[in-house]
Amino acid sequence: MRNLCLALTVLICTSCMAQEPHVMLAGERFYVELATTPEEQALGLMFREELEDNRGMLFIFPVERMRSFWMKNTRIALDIFYFDSDLKLINVVENARPCKTRNCKPLLSEAPALYVLELNAGKASELGVEPGDVLEINVD
C-alpha cells in the first residue's frame, strides 16, 4: 500500500510538471512564466534577484508589431528573443544589462514581433540560435 501511495504521488507530481508552461528552443526546454496582460508585460522580470537556468518569461502580445523592451528596475542580465507570428526568431538582444538610470536604452526588435522570450544572459550564444529558428510553445 505504501508503494502504491508513493507511485501515485510521483505520477501526480509528474503530471503537474508536464502542465507547467514551457517552450522549446534549439532542443532545450525552458519553463516560462507567461506575461499576457499589459500589467504583467510592464512588470516583466523587474526586481528579480535571480532566474533559474531553465526558466524564463514569455510575453504573448495580441498583435504583431515592432517591440521595444528596456531593463529599468531589472536586476539580472538577460537575452531577449523576438519571434514573429510564425514563431520564427527575428533577432536576439544578447546580454541586456540592468539599467540604473532614468533614461534606459530601448532594446528593439528588427521586425514586427508577436512573442518575446527572456532568458538568462548567455543563453542565445549557448544555444547557437539564429534568425529563422523556430520556437515551440506549450502552455496547456
Secondary structure, 3 states (H helix, E strand, C coil): CHHHHHHHHHHHHHHHHHHCCEEEECCEEEEEEEECCHHHHHHCCCCCCCCCCCEEEEEEEEEEECCEECCECCCCCEEEEEECCCCEEEEEEEEECCECCCCCCCEECCCCEEEEEEEECCHHHHHCCCCCCECEEECC
